[in-house]
């Protein structure tokens, strides 16, 4: 059985307060985007665990640390009847890019195992498993536009349809130290909530919809700020960094054909929303 885990973008990201557990409460809006990995799982009659292989973009770390493998073992603990599997992941979503590709892979693994082996796990239970894998993972169980609170795991679906637009994703291949970026942000409540702003016409977002990570990341990496500037110079209706970066996206009218000129090693992808 094959699934196609998709990525997401963050429309706005506000760091509201630091919690007693050391994490931060945030507010953001997750929107699914059709840049996909490929995940295949088949039953393995010869083994007793999961055999994991990967192609496409290189994945750092060993297989035991991959969220797909962790997802299998998380389910296996509660469902010992889950058979051994062979799992193959083809990576097309850049990693460490603020697009949630790894989180999507883990969440889609949970769903695929549940469907393929008829485990009968509810969506709410799957979201609970996903939260154990990572803060972004529960979103990919719902996989529809959602306001996110807490660490990103408290989700409220909110209708937002951007299908009239195209999106350009630009990833410069820069790794952002998220912990360092957090340390340079002073948490604060925004003047206007993300929920209010995204329900306004998209042409108003440029002035009001803010990702708090941009200031420290752009200061440390001016080339990322330059991506946002170039997207606006090419008539993006809205451009921003996704998550803690380093991917920057631009939302364009479908009639716009942006003349973008980025270094050859940048990952650049135009997609319909």
Backbone torsions as a table, in degrees:
resi	resn	phi	psi	omega
1	UNK	NA	138.7	-176.1
2	UNK	-120.7	135.1	170.1
3	UNK	-122.5	164.2	-177.1
4	UNK	-127.0	83.2	-179.5
5	UNK	-59.0	129.6	-180.0
6	UNK	-101.5	167.5	177.9
7	UNK	-97.0	-175.7	177.4
8	UNK	-141.4	161.4	166.7
9	UNK	-119.3	158.5	172.2
10	UNK	-100.5	122.5	170.8
11	UNK	-95.4	97.5	-174.8
12	UNK	77.1	148.9	175.8
13	UNK	-157.8	111.8	179.5
14	UNK	-111.9	130.0	174.7
15	UNK	-92.4	111.5	-168.7
16	UNK	-89.5	-42.2	-176.0
17	UNK	-166.5	157.0	172.9
18	UNK	-92.2	136.2	-176.5
19	UNK	-93.3	165.4	179.5
20	UNK	-66.3	-24.2	179.7
21	UNK	-83.5	3.9	178.2
22	UNK	93.5	-16.1	176.5
23	UNK	-83.5	176.9	178.7
24	UNK	-117.8	143.5	167.5
25	UNK	-82.1	135.1	-179.0
26	UNK	-134.3	167.4	171.7
27	UNK	-132.0	133.0	178.4
28	UNK	-156.0	173.4	175.4
29	UNK	-128.8	118.7	178.9
30	UNK	-89.8	133.1	176.4
31	UNK	-130.2	125.2	-178.2
32	UNK	-72.3	144.2	-179.0
33	UNK	-132.1	141.3	-172.5
34	UNK	-84.3	46.7	164.7
35	UNK	-100.2	121.5	-165.6
36	UNK	-123.6	142.4	160.9
37	UNK	-84.7	175.1	176.0
38	UNK	-126.5	126.5	-177.8
39	UNK	-125.7	123.6	178.3
40	UNK	-122.8	135.4	177.3
41	UNK	-129.5	128.9	174.3
42	UNK	-128.7	153.8	178.5
43	UNK	-69.4	139.2	179.3
44	UNK	-113.8	105.4	-177.5
45	UNK	-78.6	-3.5	-175.4
46	UNK	-106.0	-9.1	-173.2
47	UNK	-119.3	-171.0	-179.9
48	UNK	-132.7	3.8	-175.8
49	UNK	-144.8	-147.7	-179.7
50	UNK	-112.8	132.6	173.4
51	UNK	-106.2	117.5	-171.8
52	UNK	-113.8	131.2	172.9
53	UNK	-130.5	159.0	-175.2
54	UNK	-146.9	140.6	173.6
55	UNK	-131.2	-178.5	-179.6
56	UNK	84.5	-142.4	179.6
57	UNK	-59.5	137.5	-178.1
58	UNK	-64.1	138.8	-179.4
59	UNK	-109.4	123.0	-179.7
60	UNK	-73.4	155.5	175.5
61	UNK	87.6	171.3	179.8
62	UNK	-89.8	165.3	-173.8
63	UNK	-59.4	-34.4	-177.7
64	UNK	-62.6	-22.5	-179.3
65	UNK	-91.2	-8.3	-178.9
66	UNK	-68.9	139.5	-176.9
67	UNK	-65.8	-25.7	176.2
68	UNK	-65.3	-44.7	179.0
69	UNK	-66.5	-43.4	178.2
70	UNK	-61.2	-37.7	178.7
71	UNK	-63.7	-43.9	178.2
72	UNK	-59.3	-49.0	-175.9
73	UNK	-69.2	-29.4	176.0
74	UNK	-64.8	-44.9	178.0
75	UNK	-67.9	-40.5	-176.7
76	UNK	-59.6	-33.9	-179.6
77	UNK	-59.7	-39.6	-177.0
78	UNK	-95.0	-17.8	-179.2
79	UNK	-128.4	75.5	-175.0
80	UNK	-62.3	-16.3	177.1
81	UNK	-75.3	-8.7	178.2
82	UNK	-59.7	122.4	-175.8
83	UNK	-75.7	167.1	172.5
84	UNK	-63.7	149.4	-178.3
85	UNK	-136.9	157.9	164.1
86	UNK	-105.2	131.1	-174.6
87	UNK	-126.9	127.8	177.7
88	UNK	-124.6	130.5	179.8
89	UNK	-118.5	126.6	172.1
90	UNK	-107.1	116.3	-174.3
91	UNK	-89.9	124.0	172.8
92	UNK	-122.9	-19.1	178.3
93	UNK	-85.7	122.6	178.4
94	UNK	-56.2	144.1	-177.2
95	UNK	-95.4	151.6	-179.0
96	UNK	59.8	36.0	-170.4
97	UNK	-116.6	1.7	-177.1
98	UNK	80.8	14.0	-177.8
99	UNK	-105.6	-5.8	175.9
100	UNK	72.4	23.2	-176.9
101	UNK	-60.5	-45.2	179.2
102	UNK	-65.1	-39.7	177.7
103	UNK	-63.0	-40.5	178.1
104	UNK	-62.7	-43.5	-179.8
105	UNK	-59.9	-43.9	179.2
106	UNK	-64.3	-45.1	-178.9
107	UNK	-65.7	-41.4	179.7
108	UNK	-68.4	-30.1	174.5
109	UNK	-61.7	-44.9	177.7
110	UNK	-57.2	-46.6	-178.0
111	UNK	-65.7	-42.4	-177.3
112	UNK	-65.7	-43.7	178.1
113	UNK	-61.5	-42.2	-179.9
114	UNK	-62.0	-43.0	-178.2
115	UNK	-73.1	-49.1	-174.1
116	UNK	-62.8	-40.1	-174.6
117	UNK	-105.4	12.9	172.2
118	UNK	49.0	55.3	-177.0
119	UNK	-81.4	-19.2	177.3
120	UNK	73.6	26.3	179.8
121	UNK	-80.4	131.0	-178.9
122	UNK	-73.4	163.8	178.3
123	UNK	-61.6	-39.2	178.9
124	UNK	-63.3	-40.9	177.6
125	UNK	-66.5	-40.2	177.8
126	UNK	-61.2	-40.5	177.5
127	UNK	-62.5	-36.6	177.0
128	UNK	-65.0	-42.9	174.6
129	UNK	-61.9	-43.6	-178.0
130	UNK	-60.5	-38.2	179.7
131	UNK	-62.7	-27.3	177.3
132	UNK	-73.5	-21.7	179.0
133	UNK	-83.1	-35.3	-177.6
134	UNK	172.4	157.8	-173.5
135	UNK	-62.9	-34.0	-178.9
136	UNK	-81.5	-16.8	-169.9
137	UNK	-62.3	-41.1	-178.7
138	UNK	-58.3	-30.4	179.1
139	UNK	-56.2	-39.0	-174.6
140	UNK	-76.4	-9.2	170.0
141	UNK	-74.8	-46.8	175.4
142	UNK	-71.4	-49.1	175.6
143	UNK	55.6	42.5	173.5
144	UNK	-144.1	160.9	-174.4
145	UNK	-51.4	127.1	-174.9
146	UNK	-144.3	138.7	161.5
147	UNK	-72.1	142.2	180.0
148	UNK	-126.6	137.5	179.0
149	UNK	-132.4	-173.9	-174.1
150	UNK	64.3	-131.8	175.0
151	UNK	-87.1	2.5	-176.2
152	UNK	117.7	-3.2	-175.1
153	UNK	-95.1	-12.4	179.1
154	UNK	-92.8	110.0	-167.8
155	UNK	-113.5	138.8	174.3
156	UNK	-130.2	107.9	178.4
157	UNK	-58.2	138.5	178.9
158	UNK	-143.4	123.5	-176.8
159	UNK	-61.3	126.4	172.4
160	UNK	-151.6	120.2	-177.0
161	UNK	-117.0	110.8	179.3
162	UNK	-107.0	21.5	-175.7
163	UNK	-66.4	-13.3	177.2
164	UNK	-78.1	-3.1	-173.5
165	UNK	-122.9	162.9	169.7
166	UNK	-107.1	159.6	176.9
167	UNK	-127.6	142.9	172.5
168	UNK	-115.8	124.0	175.8
169	UNK	-102.0	132.4	178.9
170	UNK	-130.1	116.5	179.2
171	UNK	-118.4	116.4	-175.6
172	UNK	-83.4	2.9	179.0
173	UNK	77.9	19.0	179.7
174	UNK	-96.6	131.3	177.4
175	UNK	-88.1	127.8	179.1
176	UNK	-101.2	129.4	174.2
177	UNK	-79.8	101.0	-174.2
178	UNK	-61.9	-40.8	179.7
179	UNK	-60.0	-42.4	178.6
180	UNK	-65.6	-40.8	179.0
181	UNK	-62.5	-42.5	176.8
182	UNK	-58.5	-40.7	-175.3
183	UNK	-65.9	-17.7	-178.2
184	UNK	-99.2	4.8	179.7
185	UNK	-104.8	134.2	172.1
186	UNK	-95.5	108.4	-177.3
187	UNK	-58.0	143.2	179.7
188	UNK	-164.4	152.2	174.8
189	UNK	-77.0	135.8	-179.6
190	UNK	-74.1	160.3	177.6
191	UNK	-64.7	-39.8	178.9
192	UNK	-132.1	139.3	-175.6
193	UNK	-74.5	155.1	175.5
194	UNK	-60.5	-37.9	179.1
195	UNK	-57.3	-41.9	178.3
196	UNK	-67.3	-44.7	-172.3
197	UNK	-66.9	-42.8	-174.5
198	UNK	-70.3	-14.3	176.4
199	UNK	-88.7	-1.9	174.4
200	UNK	-86.1	165.4	174.2
201	UNK	-55.8	143.7	-172.8
202	UNK	-61.7	-26.8	-178.9
203	UNK	-69.0	-13.0	177.3
204	UNK	-88.3	-12.3	-174.1
205	UNK	-64.7	-35.8	-175.2
206	UNK	-54.2	-38.1	-175.9
207	UNK	-84.4	-18.1	-169.2
208	UNK	-127.2	-26.9	-173.3
209	UNK	-90.1	111.6	-167.6
210	UNK	-119.3	140.7	167.8
211	UNK	-104.1	113.9	-175.3
212	UNK	-63.1	-21.0	179.0
213	UNK	-72.6	-18.2	-173.8
214	UNK	-61.7	-43.0	-175.7
215	UNK	-58.6	-53.4	179.2
216	UNK	-67.6	-36.3	-178.8
217	UNK	-70.3	-42.7	179.8
218	UNK	-65.9	-34.4	177.9
219	UNK	-65.0	-42.5	-179.8
220	UNK	-75.5	-29.5	-174.7
221	UNK	-134.6	80.8	-178.6
222	UNK	-57.3	-24.5	-179.7
223	UNK	-67.2	-25.8	175.8
224	UNK	-73.8	-40.8	174.7
225	UNK	-59.8	-34.9	-179.2
226	UNK	-66.3	-30.4	176.5
227	UNK	-63.3	-47.2	179.7
228	UNK	-60.2	-42.6	179.7
229	UNK	-61.7	-43.5	-179.2
230	UNK	-65.7	-36.9	177.5
231	UNK	-62.7	-43.0	177.6
232	UNK	-67.7	-36.6	177.3
233	UNK	-62.3	-23.4	179.0
234	UNK	-100.7	25.2	170.5
235	UNK	73.1	30.9	169.6
236	UNK	-62.8	138.7	174.6
237	UNK	-72.9	-35.3	177.3
238	UNK	-151.5	138.9	177.1
239	UNK	-139.7	144.0	-178.4
240	UNK	-166.0	164.9	171.5
241	UNK	-82.6	144.7	178.3
242	UNK	-95.2	128.4	179.3
243	UNK	58.1	-136.9	177.4
244	UNK	-90.8	10.8	174.8
245	UNK	85.5	-179.3	12.8
246	UNK	-102.6	12.1	177.1
247	UNK	-69.8	136.0	172.6
248	UNK	-115.9	139.2	179.5
249	UNK	-122.7	153.5	173.5
250	UNK	-128.1	137.1	176.9
251	UNK	-104.1	127.6	-172.6
252	UNK	-126.7	151.5	165.7
253	UNK	-60.4	146.6	-178.6
254	UNK	-64.2	-22.7	179.5
255	UNK	-81.4	-7.6	-179.2
256	UNK	-84.5	133.0	176.0
257	UNK	-119.0	84.2	-173.4
258	UNK	-63.5	135.5	177.5
259	UNK	-95.4	85.2	-173.3
260	UNK	-95.7	140.1	-179.5
261	UNK	-133.1	97.5	179.7
262	UNK	-116.9	158.6	176.4
263	UNK	-54.1	150.7	-173.2
264	UNK	-59.1	-32.0	-176.4
265	UNK	-80.4	-6.0	177.9
266	UNK	-71.1	144.2	171.3
267	UNK	-87.5	119.8	-178.9
268	UNK	-129.5	126.1	-177.9
269	UNK	-141.4	128.2	173.9
270	UNK	-103.9	131.8	-175.2
271	UNK	-139.7	155.0	169.0
272	UNK	-77.9	141.3	177.5
273	UNK	-87.6	NA	NA
